[in-house]
């Protein structure tokens, strides 16, 4: 039970970051935020396909 509570707290914190910037810098995203933020994947994909972090 303690593990599950810790996981949920960590997930909440993780899903509060900018999904767009996560994608821009090329960090992996494993699809865990849908129940916290249903647009996280879409924002992440937008960041991955942007040219912001590229020269």
C-alpha positions as CSV (number, residue, x, y, z in Angstrom):
1,X,0.0,0.0,0.0
2,X,2.9,2.4,0.8
3,X,4.3,1.7,-2.7
4,X,1.1,2.5,-4.4
5,X,0.7,5.8,-2.4
6,X,4.3,6.8,-3.3
7,X,3.7,5.9,-6.9
8,X,0.6,8.0,-7.1
9,X,2.4,11.0,-5.5
10,X,5.3,10.7,-7.8
11,X,3.0,10.4,-10.8
12,X,1.2,13.6,-9.8
13,X,4.4,15.5,-9.5
14,X,5.8,14.1,-12.8
15,X,2.6,15.0,-14.7
16,X,2.8,18.6,-13.5
17,X,5.9,19.3,-15.6
18,X,5.6,20.8,-19.1
19,X,4.9,17.9,-21.5
20,X,5.9,20.1,-24.4
21,X,9.3,20.9,-22.9
22,X,9.8,17.2,-22.1
23,X,9.3,16.4,-25.7
24,X,11.5,19.3,-26.9
25,X,14.5,18.0,-24.9
26,X,13.8,14.4,-26.1
27,X,13.1,12.9,-22.7
28,X,11.1,9.6,-22.9
29,X,7.4,9.6,-21.9
30,X,5.8,6.3,-21.2
31,X,2.1,7.3,-21.2
32,X,1.4,7.4,-17.5
33,X,-0.3,10.8,-17.3
34,X,-3.6,10.2,-19.1
35,X,-5.7,10.0,-15.9
36,X,-4.0,13.2,-14.5
37,X,-3.8,15.2,-17.7
38,X,-5.5,13.8,-20.8
39,X,-3.6,16.3,-23.1
40,X,-0.1,15.4,-21.8
41,X,0.6,13.0,-24.7
42,X,-0.6,15.5,-27.3
43,X,1.6,18.3,-25.8
44,X,4.5,15.9,-25.5
45,X,4.1,14.9,-29.2
46,X,4.0,18.6,-30.2
47,X,7.3,19.2,-28.3
48,X,8.9,16.2,-30.0
49,X,7.9,17.4,-33.5
50,X,8.9,21.1,-32.9
51,X,12.2,22.7,-34.0
52,X,12.7,24.6,-30.7
53,X,15.5,22.5,-29.4
54,X,17.3,22.0,-32.7
55,X,19.9,24.2,-34.5
